[in-house]
């Protein structure tokens, strides 16, 4: 999210407003004081306090964690050497079922979480075309962040690190508190609503409508949403990336 300039009677009030705006605690924000504000004389010439606030990037969060550990007297090498991070050992069943790439991704993610002061275990879930790492969070939403920013940053970092030297590139999905599943369900609901809206438009105007830039799964949802409407027909046309779905009046089958 783009940093915002926020005003308040005091710096603390402006920061409190920023926490509400971004939906995160104060320690997850990068704060820059633009103006400390003045009370003026009898209210004349007073200026509000102004700050520039933005969500901390993952790198900033890790840097703060490093500095905190330095202040506490912890040796620096424990912060920079992944081998020194003691992650919970995977269960025998999980180790046997998961491939080495999945285990490596799990250990890396657990190490990052520890540096962020999150003591949450990670489990591996099998999927046909990806590795799913589920973080067992406490439900307070900190792992997800505003609009999924934190969980997306973790997923990007793990994918970059694991696939950098791997001969077989694998997609790694990082999830917490079933966020990805809930987001997918909301997306399906919006596609069904879109299908019904466009279907009604086709029936009203008696003209076909073409929808492009959709994945195979999204096209399938549109087809299923309208398959029981006797007044409409849905067809897929084109090939590959240019494949589109067309909604037509039932009498127009050309």
N, C-alpha and C positions, 0 to 999 in steps of 0.2 A: 504494500500500500504506500502511496506517495506521502511523504512527511507533510504535516499540517501545521499552520501557525494558529495557536490557540491563546486567547486572552482570558484574564481573570483579575480580580481585585488584588490578588497576591500570586506569587510564583506557585505556592502550594495549591491554591485553588485552580490555577491553570493546569497544573499537572494532574490534579484530580479529574478535571474535565477530559484531559487527554486519555486517562485510563478508561473512562467511561466510553469515549469515542472509539477507541481501539479494542475495548473489551479484554484488556490484559492488566495484570498488576504493574505497579510502578517499575519494578526491576526488569521488566521485559521491554521497556521503552528506552529509546535513545533520546535524551532531552538536551536541547540547546537553548540557553536563555538569550532571548533577543532584547528584552527590556525588563528591568526589575520593577518598574512602575514607581510612581511618586504620588503622595497623598495631596500635594499642593497646599494652598492656604485657604482654609474654610471651604475646601472642595474646589477652589478655583485653580485651574492649571494642573489638575491631577491627571495622571496617565496610568492606564491599566498595565499590569504586568503582561508580558507576551513571551511565549516560548515557541520553539519549533520542535515538534514531537514526531517520532516515527518508530515503527517496530524494529527491534534489533534484528540484524541478520544472524544467521547461525554462527558465522565467524566471530561476530561481536560477542555473542553469548559465550562461546568457547574461550575467547580472550579474557573475558571477565572472570571466568572460572579459573583460568591459569593464574591471573593476578591474585585472586582470593587464596589460592593454594600457596603462592609465594609468600604472601603476608603471614599465613599460618605456619610457615617454615617447612612446607613439604618440598622434597627434592624435585627439581625441574624435570629430570628425566622421566619421572613417573607420569608426566603430563604429555610427553611427546613421543614416547615409545609405546606403541600399541601392545607389544608383548608383555609389558609390565602391568597392564590393566588386567585385573583378575575378574573375569566374567564368570557368572555361575556356569558350572560344567553342564553341557547338554545331557539329557537322559540317554540311556543306552538305546532305547527304541528310536528316539529322535535321530541319534547319530547314525544308526543303521539305515533308517529310511531316507534320510536327507543326503543329497549329493554334497561333495566338498565345497562347491560354490555357495550352496545354501548355508552350510555351517559357517563358512568364512564371513558371509554377509551378516549372519546373526551375531557373531562375535564382535564384528566391527560396529554394528548398531548398538549393542549393549555397551561397548566402550564409549561411544559418543554420548549415550544417555548418562553414563556415570560422570563424564566430564561436565555435563549440564546439571549435575546433582539430582538426577532422576534415577531412583533405584527400582526400576520396573523390569520384570523379566520379559523376554521375547520368545515367542514360539514360531515354529516353521509350519506353514500350511502348503500342502501339495496342490498344484494347479497344472493344467495341461501345457500352458505356454508361458508360465511365469513362476517366480518364487515369491510367496507371500509371507512377510514377516509381521506378525501381530504383536503389538506392544500391549502388555496387560496394565493399562494405566489405572488411575484412581477415579476417573470420571469427571475431573474438574476442568477438562478442556484445554489445559496448558500445552499438551502434546500436539494438539490439532492447530491451535492458533486461529487468528482472525482469517476467515474464509479458507482455512486449511493451509495457511502460509508455512507454519512450522513443520507440519507433517510432510508437506511437499518438499521443503528444504532438506529434511532428513532423507527422503526418498532419492532426491537428486544426488546428494552426497554419497550415499551408499552405492548407487548405481555407478557413479563415476569411479569410485575407489575400487570396487570389485571387478568391474569390466575393463579396467585400464590395462591389465596385463593378462586377461583371460583370453584363451584362444576361442572358446565358445561363448559368445555374448548372450547373456540371459537378462530378461526383464525382471527387475526386483520391485515388488510393490510393498511399500511400508504402510501399515494401517494401525489405527488405535481406536478402541471403543466403537468398532464397526462403522467408522466414519465413511470409508469408501463405499460400503454397502448402502448406507443410508443416502449418500449422495447419488449413487446409481439409481436407487428407487425413486428419488425426487426427479431425476432426469427422465425416467420412464413415464412418470406422471405427466410431465410437461410435454413429452412427445405425443402422448395419447390425446392431451388437450389440443395440441396443434393439429393432429389428424382430424379430430372432430370439427374444429373450426374451419379448416380448409375444405373438409368434406361438405359442410353446410354451404360454403361459398360456391363450390362446384355445382351443387344441386340448385342453388338459387340462380346462378348465371348460365347454367347449362354449358359451361366451358371447362376444358381440362386444366389442371394446374400441375406444374412440374416442380419438384423439390430436389435440389442438388446438394452436394457437399455433405453427404450422410454416410456413416459407416454401414456395414452389412447388418449389424445388430439393430441400428436405428431404423433402417428400412424395414426390417422384419417387424418391429414394433408398430410402424405405420400400417403395414399390411394387416396385421392381426387386429388392430383397432378398428379397421373398416371392413373386415371380411364378412361380417354379418349384415351389412347395410346393402339391401337389394338394389338401391338406387345408385350405387357406386361400384366402380371397378378400379383396382390398383394394379399397376404393372411396373416392372423394373426395366429400364432401357439403358443401353450403353455398356461399356466394358471398363473394368478396373477402376481407377480413380474417378473416371468420368461417368460412372454408373449413377443413374438418377431414378427416382420413383415418380410415377405419374398417376394422378387421381383423375378419373374420367367419369362422366355420366354413364350409367349402365347401357343406355341405348347407343352410345358411341364407342364401338369396339375397335375402331381403326387404329 
